[in-house]
Amino acid sequence: MPAMASSNIALKEWSVLVDAIGRGEQMLLLRKGGIADPGGGFHLQHREFWFYPTWEHQKEEFLRSEFRSRLKEAAPAGTKVPLKVYAGVAAQKEITDPSKLAGLKKYHLWSPEFFEQRKAYKPELPLQVLVLRAYKLRKPVLHAVRPEYAGCKSWVELGEEVSYEGAEPVMENKRFISVLEEITKSI
């Protein structure tokens, strides 16, 4: 379990991926950085964080066909967003070729079109691959949407600390260690 009992730090990510992370289906994140990120690239400023679900940039063609129907389930929540998944970064690696992740299909929902788009976007920047250890609350904490959270930036500072006490790992420890070893060997 993460070191602290609450946090006010959140990483913005597609709602459909946050849901998959909470189900133990998505173990990886690929980041290059948002337009509003300092220096124009992604920096791992925090090793533990909430996921702040977003609906920007989610596209059907960026998900494998068997997961596309989930976009309808991951509709915007209006004036509040559900904080339900907390994660720690178990491993991080920079890669220049996203095709290295093709063999790890069982740990992500992305389509080949997504990898092509990531490769083409800011090609001078490497991709940051994050391997996640995720925890999920049984009941989400509804958090108010604030104007300062808007825009293409990776990190947001929530207005207050949000407790993740009682959050449970989405994957049993022995399985997680096995998956972590498989992923780190592949990348």
N, C-alpha and C positions, 0 to 999 in steps of 0.2 A: 504494500500500500504506500502511496506517496507520503513524503515526510511531514507535510503540514495537514491541517484539518479543513482549511478553507483557502480560497484564492480569489483575487480580483483580476486575474489575467486570463484572457481568452484569445484563441486563435480562430480566425474566421475560416470557415470551410463550407463547401456545398452541403446543404441539408441532407441530400440523399446519401452522401458519404458519411456524414456524422451518424446517421441512422445505421449504416452498414458497420461502422466502427463499433457502435453500441451492441451490435449483434455478433461481433467477433468475426465478421466477414472481410473487413478492410483493415489490414495491418500496416499498410504503407501510406505515406503521403509523399507527393512530389511537389516541390516548391521552387519557384524562381523568384517570386516577389511580385507584389502589386505595384502599380504605378505610383502610389503615394508612400511606398516603403522608403525609408531613408537609404539614399544611395541607389535607389531603383532596383535593388535586389533583396532577396530574402536572407535574413540573418536569424539564427536560432537564438533569440534573446532570452527565452525561458524554456527550461527543460520539462516543466509541468504546467498544465493549463487546462482550462475549460475549452470545449468546442463551442463556438458561437455560430450556429447554423445560418447560412446565407442562401439566397436564391439567385444571386447574380452569377452569370457565366455557366450555369448548369445547362447542358444541352443533351438531348437524346443521343446524338451521334457520338458523344464522348463516353457513353456507357455501353457495355456489351449488351446485346439485344435482350438477353434474359433478365436484365435489371432495369430496362427502360420504363416499364410500367410504374416503377417506384417514384418516378418524378411527380406523378399525380398525387401520390400519398404524401410527398414532402412539400406540400403547398405552404406559402407564406402564412405566418401566424398573426399578422396584423401589428398591433402595438406592443406585443410581448413575444419574446422568443423563449423556447424551452431549453434550459441548460440541463442536460441529462447525462452527458458523457465528459469525463475527466480523463486526461491521459498524461503519461510520462514518455519521454523519448528514451527508448532502450538502446537505439543505435542510430547513427547518422553517417551518411556517406555522400560525397559528391560524385556524380557521374556525368558524362557528356553524351552518352548514347542510351536513350530510354529503352531501346530494344533489349537491353540486358535484363529488363524486368518481365519479358515475355514468358519466361519459364516460371514466373511467380503468380500466374493468373489466378490461382486459387486464393490469393491474399489481397486481391483488389477487384474493383468493378469496371475499370477503365477499358475502353476500346482501343484498337490500333490507331484510330483517328485522333484520339486524345494524345497519344504518344507523339504522333506527327505534329500536332499543334504545339505541344510543349517544346519539341525540338526546334520548331520554327520561331517561336516567341523568344525574342532576345537571345539569339543563338550564341552570342559571346559569353553568356552566363551558364555555368554548369547547373545541373538539376540537383537540388538537395533532396536526398531520399531519407525520410524519417521512418524508422520502425517503431511502432507504438505499443505501449502497454496500457490498455484502456480499462476504465472502470465506469460502471453505469449505476445511476440512481434508480431506485424502483419508481419513484415519482419525480418528474422533472420540476425544477425550480423555474417559475416563469419570471423572466427578467425584462424590464421595460426597454424598448428600443429607443435609443437616444441619437440625436443628430451627429454627435461626434463619432459614432460607430460606422457611419456611412463612408463610402468610397472604397477604392481599390487599395486597401492596406491589409496586411496580414494580422497584426496584433491590435487588440483593443483592451483598454483598461476599464474594467467594469466599475461602476460608481461605488460599489461596496464589495466587501468580501462575501463570497458565496460558499457555504459549507458543503462539502462532499462527504460528510460523515455518513456512514452506512452504505456508501457506494461499494459495489461488488465487482471483482474482476470479471471481464467478459469472457475470459478464457482461463481454464484451470492452469495452475502454475507449471506443472510438468509438461503439458502440451505447449504452453507459451515458450518455454525454454527450447523445446524441440523445433518449433516454428522459427524462433529467433535465430537458431543455429543454421537452419536451412536457408533463410533469407540472407543472412550475412555472408554465407559461403557463395551464394549466387551473385551478390553485388560486390 
